[in-house]
């Protein structure tokens, strides 16, 4: 969406708030939004980090990728010893509205890419262990969604690093988001591949009918690059969730993850065993772009 058009539409919406009340404002706001499209049958995704926008904008993510994870929102509150883990009342905040403005997000969506907002990450986890905390999160997500002009899903990374999780509350949150934004609103997660707790959580969400896919992240441990490890571990995730709900979490031009050759070898093995595997993602969009989209082009051809 053209930024000037977006700003004009926002001003018109504000005028309608005064002249026509909340219903007129809602109609004006809906007119600026990009309609949500159905989720892709096969996914090639990447994580775009909101703190690294100086060289590449989110709109620079190549069309090879049909899903862009916008990373990340974190718990709202003051950090404790440099960590936001379990800070606050359950509400989350996105710090990068200026660096990743709504018009750029909507430009990606208008050309067919789905933009999914990631919540949580390293030192930004949260265990939603009460309904009150879960409700605070849902309200804060609505605010972030609206300020970005609309997004296509929520990527739960809040249970990273064994901070704990509450499957019943996570399922409730996911069901509330789908009730607000529609059945095609994606609920996803990038679990730790070797974590029994993560497997139990995501299987519970799958069984409840609220999980669209999970992408175990095979990086930040040297053992993931051992030939055959990724394809063997993927067996467990397919058994839990079904091939259509599993992505492979890989890396592009990242020093502590599988090389392009490793990614191609493991993807080919998994695809041969599970033709219905949902797809893959890479960490990260900026690293892939810095290497000339070699990973994106090669893996798109194998998808």
Buried (B, 14 or more C-beta within 10 A) or exposed (E): BEEEEBEEBBEBBEEBBEEEEEEBBBEBBEEBBBEBEEBBEBBBBBBBBBEBBEEBBBBBBBEBBBBBBBBBBBBBBEEEEEBBBBBBBBBBBBEBBEBBBBBBBBBBBEEEBBBBBBBBBBBBBBBBBEBEBBBBBBEBBBEBBEEBBBBBBBBBBBBBBEBBBBBBBBBBBBBBBBEEBEEBBBBBBBBBBBBEBBBEBBBBBBEBEBBBBBBBBBBEBEEBBEEEBBBEBBEBBBEBBBBBBBBBBBBBBBEEBBBBEBBBBBBEBBBEEBEEBBBBBBBBBBBBBEBEBEBBEBBBEEB
